[in-house]
């Protein structure tokens, strides 16, 4: 079966203003809206479009995280995914641990293509897709802004500093998505109701034989400094004088 595996992550909704805890040990998540990482929504949308064009027969969505992640998996099912896999894991899941867990799911599901967002908006690491491709020993194409599939290869247009770069890679492969690849569809109420009946399987890191030791220690969280109030100047000379007083010239 031609299958696409899509990795998603549960993050604080991008519309929410982030607040740091008073003791600087993290960000406040109690009572805060959580959503599917926006880049992962784009990855899922692309997988669904490939299926709708006849390029795949099944779209499976997967995540690694706490029990609350099932809400985001149900959202993905409502968008159109056929099945969901939840690797239940508490605490901080670093990119390498997530990649190892996804590799085990790949070995079980044997997908033609694995698509992930280029990064998560909470930690901005942007490492999981690259690590997964290395562990899987398969080709990768990152920051995809256009994707075309044939029976045995993927043609990917990606954004680089100098402009656009087009790669052709053999399948199976790992692809990470950029913002300009597509615009995710809106989830409708009937789709939400249908999603409740779709399969959602839960397993643990131990079931997959994966360990997730914490290799990075988060020492302190700080909010960005408040923006200082601007001033108006009458002319260029006054601007230069103001910059000199601030030590910027």
Secondary structure, DSSP 8 states (H G I E B T S, - for coil): --EEEEE--EEE-TTS---B-TTSSSB--TT--EEE-HHHHHHHHHHHHHHHTTS-SEEEEEEEE-GGGHHHHHHHHHHT-SEEEEEE--S---HHHHHHHHHHHHHHH--SEEEEES--TTT----HHHHHHHHHT-EEEEEEEEEEE-SSEEEEEEEETTEEEEEEEESSEEEEE-GGG-------HHHHHHHTTS-EEEEEHHHHT------------------------SSHHHHHHHHHHTT--
